[in-house]
Amino acid sequence: MRIIGGEKGGLRFQPPANMPHTRPTTDIAKGGLFNIIENNLDLPSLKTLDIFGGTGSISYELNSRGVEDLTIVEKDNEMAAFIQKTAKELNVPLKLFKMDVFQYLKQCTEKYNFIFAGPPYALTTIDQLPILVFEKELLEPEGWFVLEHTPRNNYKSYPYYRDERNYGTTIFSIFINRPELKK
């Protein structure tokens, strides 16, 4: 895998060979997502949360583009250890919570400007993620929540839904914390 843009663009990292619960975001989808983010958000000013951290790839990309306030939640011990090791090697400052994402969200008292969720596609409770993020008021005003999912999920009727971008079997639904989008 590699960081595709920013000051660390081109740096490579090798995730564990066996990642049964992890599905890294493809470079094409990641490139499309970051094109949207970079054109709409002031990245260096963001406080970010990456839930279902997996390899940590999204946070490495954010850092490569100037984000310094990074938090990752990943419950798998091997992947959490990989994130910690790779972040150190790539000089990416981050806070890592090794715990269940839903448990983290329910007890979280922090507010973020950008939350990314790349859950396993087979997660049966995926539809609860946008609801929980907004019920717990985890986003600052104008903050973004981006949920990666497959075409079988549809969030267009959800409160705060703004847009989606489709990259084949990968879709990013974008929610923005604006009162007029609450519906």
Helices and strands as residue ranges (DSSP letters): H 27-40, G 43-45, E 47-51, H 57-64, E 69-73, H 77-89, E 95-97, H 101-107, E 112-117, H 128-135, E 139-149, E 161-167, E 170-176, G 179-181
